Amino acid sequence: MKLLPTVSSLLLAAASAAQVGMALAPSGQPALAAIRPTLRNTVPLAVVEVAGNAAFQVHAAVVTPLVPVGSPMFLLIGFPTGPSTLGAPLLFPGYGLPGILAMPNVVVGVYAGVAGTLGNPAFPLPLPPGLGALGLALSTQIAVFVPGGLGLTGATGIVI
């Protein structure tokens, strides 16, 4: 009878999504910290560990009256080895200072559309097969260009 709980826990673990997007705190600027990139096309853990996920995407959207509609956005991706604190003049002080970048170095910075719409194209981030369990692997954040500097949103950690 002890076999049943073991089998049940294995099935539940296999059914959970692998590319879990967890909020990384502290990150961003106080007024934009609740906004963060979202993940699309996640697959179960057992699938991504063996077969990868060619359809995995990160979506960046900033829809808030605080950010002017049409402001250019960039999706930032890096390794979460430690946060970096940023201030003025780089960051726009109207969103609160300091701003916290959830990665010390940005590995990828890609144009992600404009603020004010949820229809921006998602950034493809295909995961190769055979990765196994990595834990917290990547950190993503949105930088939006506004008059007076950058706005920095909260960060999403990608757990594989």
Helices and strands as residue ranges (DSSP letters): H 3-15, E 20-24, E 38-40, H 45-51, E 57-59, E 72-78, E 84-86, G 93-95, E 99-101, E 106-114, E 123-124, E 136-146, E 149-159
